[in-house]
Amino acid sequence: MKTRNNIAFTAFVATASISSFAAADFNGFSGQDTLRYYGADGSTASNLAGASYAVLDMYANFSGANTHGFNNEDSHMLAMFDGNFSANGFSLFSHSDIAGGSWKPSFSFDIPGTSNPTVDSFVTIGGSVGAGAATNVTTPDPNLGTATNPDIFNENVGWFLNPPTSAQGDVIDFKVWVGRFVVSGAEARGGANFDVSGTVGYNYGESTGAYFGDGGGNFTFNIPAPGALALLGLGGLATRRRRG
C-alpha cells in the first residue's frame, strides 16, 4: 500500500489548513513537447541522428477545472512525493553538475568543463539552475536517499520546497517545472523512455487548505511518428484524482 512521505507531507501542511484535502486544478504531468537534442558540447542544437544528449523537461499542470472556489492562477506547488520512476532502454539518467551526479538543482551550475545545466538531470519545484542554482530551495526528501544518480529509482521518492512559502512554487502559465531528465544520444536512438507516477501537494496561498493530485505517464527520448506522439501526450496527462 502506498504511504504518504511524512517529511514532504509535513513540509507543505505546516503552513496550510488541513481541513480540506482534494485534487482541484492539478491535471497531470506534461513535457513530451520539450524534447530536444544537443551535440557533444552540450549546447549546440542537434537532431536525433547526430545527438550526444537528449533532454526533456517535465511539468506539473494546473489547468484543470477548479471546483473549490479558487483561481488556478493562484496555484502554488509545495511538494512531489510517492514518486516512482522506471527506465526503459537505459540504466541511468545523465548528469553534469558540480557534485558529479546529483538530483539537487542547487548543484546544477554553469561552469564550462565542469557543470552544464542544459544537459544535467535534476528535480526541482520551479526555480532556476545555472546562475540561479544557489538560490533554488528544492529539497530532496529521505526516500531520495543522498540524491545521487541511481536514487531516483528508489521507491516513493519526493522533493519539496523549503521554505514551502517560496515563490518558486507559483504557477507560470498554469505549470510548475518539476524536473529535467537527460539520456545519451545513443540511448535515445535506441528508444530510451521512462515511466513516472507520483503525487503533487499544493495550495492557493498560506491560508487555504492543502490539496493533492496523482499523476503519471510515459515520456520518450526518441521522437515517434505523429500518431504515436499524440497518444504519448495523452498518457503524459493521465491523472487519478483522490480525496486524501
C-alpha positions in Angstrom: 0.0 0.0 0.0 1.4 3.4 -0.9 2.1 5.6 2.1 2.4 9.4 2.1 6.0 10.5 2.8 6.0 12.2 6.2 8.8 14.6 5.5 7.3 16.0 2.3 3.8 16.0 3.7 4.8 17.9 6.9 6.7 20.5 4.8 3.7 21.7 3.0 0.9 21.2 5.6 2.9 23.2 8.1 1.7 26.4 6.5 -1.8 25.4 5.4 -5.1 24.3 7.0 -5.6 20.6 6.6 -9.4 20.8 6.9 -9.9 20.1 3.2 -7.9 17.6 1.1 -8.8 17.1 -2.5 -7.4 17.5 -6.0 -8.7 20.5 -7.7 -6.9 22.1 -10.7 -3.9 19.7 -10.9 -4.3 17.7 -14.0 -1.2 15.7 -14.5 2.3 15.9 -15.9 3.5 17.0 -19.3 6.8 17.6 -21.1 7.0 15.4 -24.2 6.8 18.6 -26.3 10.0 19.9 -24.6 12.2 17.1 -26.1 15.4 18.5 -27.7 18.8 17.2 -28.8 22.3 18.6 -28.3 25.7 17.8 -29.8 28.8 16.8 -27.9 29.4 20.3 -26.5 26.1 20.1 -24.7 24.9 23.4 -26.1 24.7 23.1 -29.9 21.2 22.0 -31.1 21.2 18.8 -33.0 18.8 16.2 -34.4 18.3 12.7 -33.1 20.7 11.2 -35.6 23.6 13.3 -34.5 22.8 13.9 -30.9 25.0 13.3 -28.0 22.3 14.2 -25.5 18.5 14.0 -25.4 16.8 16.4 -22.9 13.2 16.5 -21.6 11.7 18.8 -19.0 8.7 17.7 -17.0 6.0 19.9 -15.6 3.1 19.7 -13.2 0.0 21.1 -14.9 -2.6 23.2 -13.0 -5.1 23.9 -15.8 -7.9 21.6 -14.8 -11.4 22.6 -13.8 -11.3 24.2 -10.4 -14.2 23.1 -8.2 -13.1 24.6 -4.9 -13.7 28.4 -5.4 -10.0 29.3 -6.0 -8.3 30.7 -9.1 -5.9 28.4 -10.9 -3.6 31.4 -11.3 -3.0 31.2 -7.6 -1.9 27.6 -7.5 1.3 27.1 -5.6 3.1 23.7 -5.7 4.7 22.6 -2.4 5.9 19.0 -2.9 6.1 16.0 -5.1 6.1 12.7 -3.2 5.4 9.0 -3.6 7.2 9.3 -6.9 8.2 6.2 -8.7 10.4 6.1 -11.9 11.3 3.3 -14.2 13.8 3.3 -17.0 13.2 1.6 -20.3 16.0 1.1 -22.7 18.6 2.7 -20.5 20.0 2.3 -17.0 20.7 5.8 -15.5 20.0 9.3 -16.4 22.9 11.6 -17.4 24.2 14.3 -15.1 26.5 17.3 -15.5 26.8 19.1 -12.1 29.4 20.2 -9.6 28.7 17.1 -7.4 29.4 14.6 -10.2 25.9 13.3 -10.4 23.2 14.7 -8.1 19.5 15.3 -8.4 19.7 18.5 -6.4 19.1 21.6 -8.6 21.3 23.7 -6.4 24.3 21.8 -7.7 23.4 22.4 -11.4 25.7 25.4 -12.1 27.0 26.6 -15.4 30.8 26.1 -15.2 32.5 25.3 -18.5 34.1 21.9 -18.4 32.6 21.0 -15.0 28.9 21.5 -14.9 26.3 22.2 -17.6 22.6 22.6 -16.6 21.5 22.3 -20.2 22.3 18.6 -20.2 22.1 17.9 -16.5 19.3 15.8 -14.9 17.8 17.2 -11.7 14.5 17.5 -9.9 13.0 20.9 -8.9 9.9 22.7 -8.0 10.0 25.8 -10.2 13.1 27.9 -9.6 16.2 28.0 -11.8 19.6 26.5 -12.3 22.8 27.8 -13.8 23.3 31.3 -12.5 20.3 30.8 -10.2 21.2 27.3 -8.8 22.4 28.6 -5.5 19.0 30.1 -4.7 17.0 27.1 -5.7 15.3 25.9 -2.4 14.1 22.5 -3.7 15.0 19.8 -1.1 15.1 16.1 -1.6 13.1 14.0 0.9 14.7 11.0 2.7 13.3 8.5 0.2 15.5 10.1 -2.4 18.5 9.0 -0.3 21.6 11.0 -0.9 20.1 12.3 -4.2 22.8 10.7 -6.3 22.1 9.3 -9.8 20.6 5.9 -9.0 18.5 7.2 -6.1 15.7 8.5 -8.5 14.7 4.8 -8.9 14.2 4.4 -5.1 10.6 3.6 -4.0 8.3 6.6 -3.3 10.9 9.4 -3.9 10.0 13.0 -3.4 11.2 16.6 -3.1 9.7 19.7 -1.6 10.1 23.5 -1.1 12.0 24.6 1.9 10.6 27.0 2.9 7.2 26.0 1.5 6.2 29.6 1.0 8.9 30.2 -1.6 7.6 31.8 -4.8 9.3 29.1 -6.7 6.2 27.0 -6.4 3.9 29.6 -8.1 2.5 28.6 -11.4 3.7 30.1 -14.6 1.3 29.7 -17.5 -0.5 27.2 -15.3 2.6 25.0 -15.0 5.3 24.3 -12.5 8.7 22.8 -13.6 9.4 19.6 -11.7 12.5 18.1 -13.3 14.9 17.8 -16.2 15.8 14.3 -17.5 18.7 13.6 -19.8 20.0 10.5 -21.6 22.7 10.0 -24.1 22.0 10.3 -27.8 22.8 6.7 -28.4 20.3 5.7 -25.7 17.7 8.0 -27.3 18.3 6.4 -30.7 17.8 3.0 -29.1 14.3 4.0 -27.9 15.0 5.2 -24.3 11.9 6.2 -22.4 10.8 6.3 -18.8 7.6 5.9 -16.8 6.7 8.1 -13.8 3.9 8.3 -11.3 3.6 10.5 -8.2 1.5 12.8 -6.0 1.6 16.6 -6.1 0.8 18.7 -3.0 -0.2 22.3 -3.4 -2.3 25.1 -2.1 -3.5 28.6 -3.2 -1.7 30.5 -0.5 -0.8 30.1 3.1 -4.4 30.5 4.3 -6.0 27.8 2.2 -6.3 24.1 2.6 -3.7 21.6 1.3 -4.6 19.7 -1.9 -3.3 16.5 -3.6 -3.4 15.1 -7.1 -2.0 12.0 -8.5 -0.4 11.9 -12.0 1.7 9.7 -14.2 2.8 9.0 -17.8 5.4 7.7 -20.1 8.0 10.0 -21.7 10.2 9.1 -24.6 13.5 10.4 -25.8 13.0 9.2 -29.4 10.6 11.3 -31.4 7.9 8.9 -32.5 5.6 9.0 -35.5 2.9 11.8 -35.3 0.1 9.4 -34.3 2.1 7.8 -31.5 3.2 11.3 -30.3 -0.5 12.2 -29.8 -1.0 9.1 -27.8 2.0 9.8 -25.6 0.7 13.3 -24.9 -2.5 11.9 -23.6 -0.6 9.4 -21.5 1.5 12.2 -20.0 -1.6 13.9 -18.8 -3.2 10.9 -17.2 -4.2 11.5 -13.7 -6.0 9.8 -10.9 -7.7 12.2 -8.5 -8.5 11.4 -5.0 -9.7 12.9 -1.8 -7.0 12.5 0.9 
